[in-house]
């Protein structure tokens, strides 16, 4: 009798120790995965219900054990980031044990409440939604297309926004998009050209916007030795900059608490949308943007700086081509976030800061850059940067046949907006120091 009781007790203990979907796994999925793995979002399958998740159990195990999911590409040796989604060792072990035990469902009564996404919005229900103003047709055949749309806001007063989410109308063809605000210049004022002043003749344009670098343009792979401190090849800065972006693997723009960006009264919204012809048939898109308004103007507006090198040249077949750009800060700031941006040949990117006293600090290292996951790395705490500090951004590109993402290893690559060309950008968000 005692032996039978012991066996029963051990069986109950083993059952209780076996992870189940409802009690142990769903809370992990809801916290770290559901933002993308839900119906009608970017991920290929939903993980909200047991019925949806169970067929993918072995693939889920492989992805989490190898730490390919949730996606995160920053080196953990540098910086602490508030949006780091990586699972803990205990969470990974829970998922591994769940799959190895046959992926049991468990008691449905233990299933936590499903995460809510009001009308599909990740930022919550927007205070205002504005679309790009038309149903845009993308023909079945042709190159990638960068198209600009301008729509009025009809704001009669300044608006401050604390969260912005761009939603593609057709995820099959919208590769990425940006939105920003512009105000018409006063009557008689000369409109400021977006063309770089020094070597404007080396660029090719479409609708007044830079799109390609001419093959015979000057070459400065090491931008730090040639141009610095805010020249056209080094900095684009403004109070607002881009309000929000939709990029592969990138979440919406939830600005840090207490910050906001201004949309001036009478401003127009400018949408830039990159269309990829991936379906082989005519498609239509009507993308939109949602805004959450801040309750009051912030003490310090959120600002953005884009540090870029336009003048690089990546030789055909080169597996590890280095490109750099620098910026020397002319005031004290508090850094809030960094984003590495390249295209298919991007290999890695590193942000190093040289302080005025000569000490060197690595702020961010992305050793395995992926064009499919262009993460914004939001610092857990604002990072003070002193006036006179110099930021060095160093990137490497793989233009060889060993790069499975490479569209054409036989082609020498210059700067260009299409994905089969390249960019080298470091995007910063910051506040002026109090």
C-alpha positions in Angstrom: 0.0 0.0 0.0 2.8 2.4 0.9 4.6 1.5 -2.4 1.4 2.3 -4.4 1.0 5.6 -2.6 4.6 6.5 -3.4 4.2 5.7 -7.1 1.0 7.8 -7.2 2.8 10.7 -5.4 5.7 10.5 -7.8 3.3 10.5 -10.8 1.5 13.6 -9.5 4.8 15.4 -8.9 6.0 14.5 -12.5 2.7 15.8 -13.9 2.9 19.0 -12.0 6.5 19.5 -13.1 5.8 19.0 -16.8 5.3 22.4 -18.4 2.0 23.0 -20.2 0.9 25.5 -22.8 -1.8 27.1 -20.7 0.1 27.4 -17.4 3.7 27.9 -18.5 4.3 28.6 -22.2 1.4 30.9 -23.1 2.6 33.6 -20.6 6.0 33.6 -22.3 4.5 33.8 -25.8 2.1 36.6 -24.8 4.8 38.7 -23.3 7.6 38.3 -25.9 6.1 36.9 -29.1 2.5 38.0 -29.6 3.5 41.5 -30.9 4.4 39.8 -34.2 3.0 36.2 -33.9 -0.7 37.0 -34.0 -3.2 37.0 -36.8 -2.7 39.4 -39.7 0.8 40.6 -38.5 4.3 40.2 -39.9 5.1 36.7 -38.5 4.2 33.6 -40.6 2.1 32.1 -37.9 0.2 33.0 -34.7 1.1 31.7 -31.3 -1.9 33.0 -29.4 -3.9 29.7 -29.1 -2.8 26.2 -28.4 -4.3 25.1 -31.7 -2.2 27.6 -33.6 1.1 27.0 -31.7 1.1 23.2 -31.4 2.0 22.4 -35.0 5.1 24.6 -34.7 6.4 23.1 -31.4 9.6 21.6 -32.8 10.4 24.7 -34.8 9.7 26.9 -31.8 12.1 24.7 -29.7 14.9 25.1 -32.3 14.4 28.8 -32.6 14.5 29.6 -28.8 17.3 27.1 -27.9 19.5 28.6 -30.6 18.3 32.1 -29.6 17.3 33.1 -33.1 13.9 34.0 -31.6 13.0 36.4 -30.2 15.3 38.4 -32.6 18.0 40.5 -31.0 21.3 41.2 -32.6 23.2 43.5 -30.2 26.2 42.2 -28.4 25.3 41.8 -24.7 28.8 43.0 -23.7 27.8 46.6 -24.5 24.9 48.7 -23.3 21.6 47.9 -21.5 18.5 48.2 -23.5 14.9 48.5 -22.3 13.4 46.7 -25.3 15.7 43.6 -25.1 13.3 40.7 -25.8 15.7 37.8 -25.2 14.3 35.0 -23.1 15.9 34.0 -19.8 17.6 30.6 -19.4 14.6 29.5 -17.3 12.1 30.5 -20.0 14.1 28.7 -22.7 14.3 25.6 -20.5 10.5 25.8 -20.0 9.8 25.8 -23.7 12.4 23.0 -24.3 10.8 20.8 -21.6 7.3 21.5 -22.9 8.2 20.4 -26.5 10.2 17.4 -25.3 7.3 16.3 -23.2 5.0 16.2 -26.2 3.8 19.8 -26.0 0.8 19.2 -23.8 -2.0 21.8 -23.7 -2.8 21.7 -20.0 -5.9 22.9 -18.2 -7.7 25.6 -20.3 -8.8 27.3 -17.1 -5.1 28.2 -16.5 -4.7 30.1 -19.8 -4.0 33.7 -19.1 -6.0 36.5 -20.8 -4.9 37.0 -24.4 -3.0 40.2 -25.1 -5.1 42.9 -26.6 -4.3 44.9 -29.7 -7.2 47.4 -30.2 -8.1 47.2 -33.9 -4.7 45.7 -34.5 -2.7 48.7 -33.3 0.4 47.9 -31.2 0.5 51.4 -29.6 -3.1 51.0 -28.4 -6.1 52.9 -29.9 -4.7 55.9 -31.7 -6.0 59.4 -31.0 -5.8 60.1 -34.7 -5.3 58.0 -37.9 -4.3 59.5 -41.2 -3.8 57.5 -44.4 -1.7 58.4 -47.4 -4.7 59.8 -49.3 -5.2 57.3 -52.1 -5.3 53.6 -53.2 -2.0 53.3 -54.9 -1.5 50.8 -57.7 1.8 48.8 -57.9 2.1 47.0 -61.2 3.2 43.3 -61.4 6.5 43.9 -63.2 9.2 46.5 -62.6 12.0 47.5 -60.2 11.5 48.3 -56.6 9.7 51.6 -56.2 10.1 54.5 -53.8 7.0 56.6 -53.8 6.2 59.8 -51.9 2.7 60.9 -50.7 1.8 64.2 -49.2 -1.4 64.7 -47.2 -2.6 67.7 -45.0 -3.0 67.3 -41.2 -5.4 70.3 -41.0 -4.0 71.0 -37.6 -4.9 74.5 -36.4 -2.4 74.3 -33.5 0.8 72.4 -32.7 0.4 68.8 -31.8 2.8 66.8 -29.7 2.9 63.0 -30.3 4.2 60.4 -27.9 3.7 57.3 -30.0 3.5 56.7 -33.8 2.7 53.5 -35.7 2.9 53.1 -39.4 0.6 50.3 -40.7 1.0 49.1 -44.3 -2.2 48.6 -46.2 -0.7 45.7 -48.1 2.1 43.9 -46.2 2.8 41.8 -49.3 4.4 44.7 -51.2 5.3 47.4 -48.6 8.9 46.6 -47.7 9.3 49.7 -45.4 8.0 53.2 -45.0 8.7 56.5 -43.1 6.5 59.5 -42.2 7.6 63.0 -41.3 6.0 66.4 -41.1 6.8 69.4 -43.3 5.6 73.0 -43.2 5.4 75.1 -46.4 7.9 78.0 -46.4 6.6 81.6 -46.0 5.6 83.3 -49.2 8.7 84.6 -51.0 11.1 82.5 -49.0 13.4 80.2 -51.0 12.6 76.5 -50.3 15.7 74.9 -48.8 17.0 72.2 -51.2 17.4 68.7 -49.9 20.4 68.2 -52.2 23.8 68.2 -50.5 25.6 71.5 -51.3 29.1 70.2 -51.9 28.7 67.6 -54.6 25.1 67.7 -55.7 26.1 66.8 -59.2 27.2 63.3 -58.1 23.7 62.2 -57.1 20.8 61.1 -59.2 17.3 62.3 -58.1 13.7 61.4 -58.4 11.0 63.9 -57.6 13.6 66.1 -56.0 14.8 63.3 -53.6 18.1 61.5 -53.6 17.8 58.0 -55.0 21.2 56.8 -56.3 24.9 57.7 -56.3 26.5 58.1 -59.7 29.1 55.5 -60.5 31.8 58.2 -61.0 31.1 60.0 -57.7 34.1 60.6 -55.3 34.9 57.7 -53.0 35.4 58.2 -49.3 34.9 54.8 -47.5 36.5 56.3 -44.4 34.2 59.2 -43.9 35.9 60.0 -40.6 39.1 61.1 -42.3 37.4 63.3 -44.9 34.2 64.8 -43.6 33.0 65.4 -40.0 30.9 67.6 -37.7 27.7 67.9 -39.7 28.6 68.1 -43.4 26.3 66.5 -45.9 28.0 63.2 -45.6 27.9 63.2 -41.9 24.7 64.5 -40.3 21.0 65.3 -40.9 19.5 66.7 -37.8 16.3 68.3 -36.6 13.9 68.6 -33.8 11.5 66.1 -35.2 13.2 64.3 -38.1 11.2 61.2 -39.0 8.1 60.8 -36.9 7.8 57.0 -37.3 9.0 54.1 -39.4 7.8 50.7 -40.5 10.8 48.4 -41.1 11.3 44.7 -41.1 11.2 43.4 -37.5 11.0 46.9 -36.1 8.2 47.8 -33.6 6.2 51.0 -33.6 7.7 54.3 -32.3 6.8 54.5 -28.6 8.8 57.5 -27.4 10.4 57.4 -24.0 8.3 58.6 -21.1 8.2 62.4 -20.8 9.3 63.0 -24.4 7.4 63.8 -27.5 7.8 65.1 -31.1 6.0 68.2 -32.5 3.8 68.3 -35.5 3.5 72.1 -36.3 0.1 73.7 -37.0 -0.6 73.5 -40.7 1.9 70.8 -41.3 1.7 68.2 -44.1 2.6 64.6 -43.6 5.1 63.1 -46.0 4.9 59.4 -46.5 7.8 57.6 -48.2 7.0 54.0 -49.1 9.3 51.4 -50.6 7.3 48.9 -52.7 8.7 45.5 -53.6 7.0 43.6 -56.5 6.9 40.2 -54.8 3.6 38.7 -55.8 3.8 38.7 -59.6 0.5 40.5 -59.9 -1.0 44.0 -59.7 -1.4 45.0 -56.1 -2.9 48.1 -54.3 -1.9 49.8 -51.0 -3.3 52.4 -48.8 -1.0 52.7 -45.8 -1.8 54.7 -42.7 -0.3 56.2 -39.6 -1.7 56.3 -36.1 -0.8 58.9 -33.5 -1.0 59.0 -29.7 -0.9 62.6 -28.5 1.1 63.6 -25.4 -1.0 65.2 -22.6 1.2 68.3 -22.7 4.3 69.7 -24.4 7.4 68.0 -23.1 10.1 69.9 -21.1 12.6 68.7 -23.7 11.5 67.7 -27.3 12.8 64.4 -28.6 15.3 64.9 -31.4 16.8 62.7 -34.1 20.1 62.7 -35.9 21.0 60.6 -38.9 24.8 60.0 -39.4 25.4 58.6 -42.9 28.2 57.9 -45.4 27.0 58.4 -49.0 30.4 58.2 -50.8 31.4 54.6 -50.2 32.2 52.0 -52.9 32.0 48.3 -52.2 34.0 46.3 -54.7 32.5 43.2 -56.4 33.2 40.0 -54.5 34.6 41.8 -51.4 33.7 39.8 -48.2 34.5 42.4 -45.5 34.5 45.9 -46.8 34.8 48.6 -44.2 32.9 51.9 -44.3 32.9 54.5 -41.5 31.5 57.9 -40.6 31.9 60.2 -37.6 30.3 63.1 -35.8 31.7 65.5 -33.2 29.0 66.7 -30.8 28.9 70.5 -30.5 26.7 70.4 -27.3 26.0 68.2 -24.3 23.2 65.7 -25.0 21.5 62.6 -23.5 21.4 59.7 -25.9 18.2 57.6 -25.9 18.5 55.2 -28.8 20.6 53.9 -31.7 19.6 52.1 -34.9 21.9 50.5 -37.5 20.7 50.7 -41.0 22.1 48.9 -44.1 20.7 46.7 -46.8 21.3 43.1 -47.9 25.1 43.3 -47.9 25.3 44.8 -44.4 27.4 42.5 -42.1 28.0 44.4 -38.8 28.0 47.9 -37.3 29.6 49.4 -34.2 29.1 52.7 -32.4 32.2 53.9 -30.5 32.4 57.1 -28.5 35.7 59.0 -28.0 35.3 61.2 -24.9 37.0 64.6 -24.7 39.6 63.1 -22.3 40.4 60.4 -24.9 38.7 57.5 -23.3 36.9 55.2 -25.7 33.5 53.6 -25.1 31.5 51.2 -27.2 27.8 52.2 -27.0 26.4 49.5 -29.4 27.8 46.6 -31.3 25.6 44.7 -33.8 28.0 41.8 -34.9 25.5 39.9 -37.0 23.4 42.5 -38.8 20.3 41.3 -40.5 18.3 43.3 -43.0 15.2 41.3 -41.9 15.5 42.7 -38.3 16.2 46.4 -38.2 15.8 47.0 -34.5 15.9 50.3 -32.7 18.0 49.8 -29.6 16.5 51.9 -26.8 18.8 52.5 -23.8 17.5 51.5 -20.4 18.8 54.9 -19.1 19.7 58.1 -21.0 23.4 58.1 -21.8 25.1 61.5 -21.3 27.5 62.6 -24.1 29.7 65.6 -23.5 30.3 68.4 -25.9 33.5 67.6 -27.9 32.9 63.8 -27.9 33.3 62.1 -31.2 31.1 59.3 -32.4 32.7 56.8 -34.8 30.3 54.4 -36.6 32.1 51.6 -38.4 30.3 49.1 -40.7 31.3 46.1 -42.7 29.7 44.8 -45.9 29.8 41.3 -47.5 29.5 41.6 -51.2 30.8 38.1 -51.9 29.0 35.0 -53.1 29.1 33.6 -49.6 26.5 36.1 -48.5 23.2 34.3 -49.3 21.3 37.6 -49.1 23.6 39.2 -51.8 21.6 40.1 -55.0 24.7 40.2 -57.2 28.2 39.5 -56.1 29.6 40.6 -59.4 28.4 44.2 -59.0 30.3 47.1 -57.5 27.9 48.8 -55.1 27.4 52.5 -54.4 24.8 54.3 -52.2 21.2 53.9 -53.3 17.7 53.7 -51.9 16.7 50.4 -53.5 17.4 47.3 -51.4 19.8 45.8 -54.0 22.0 48.9 -53.5 23.4 50.0 -50.1 23.1 52.4 -47.3 25.3 53.1 -44.3 23.3 54.9 -41.6 23.4 55.3 -37.9 20.2 56.8 -36.5 20.2 58.5 -33.0 17.4 59.8 -30.8 18.4 62.2 -28.1 17.5 65.1 -25.8 19.4 68.3 -25.3 21.0 68.3 -21.8 19.1 70.2 -19.2 
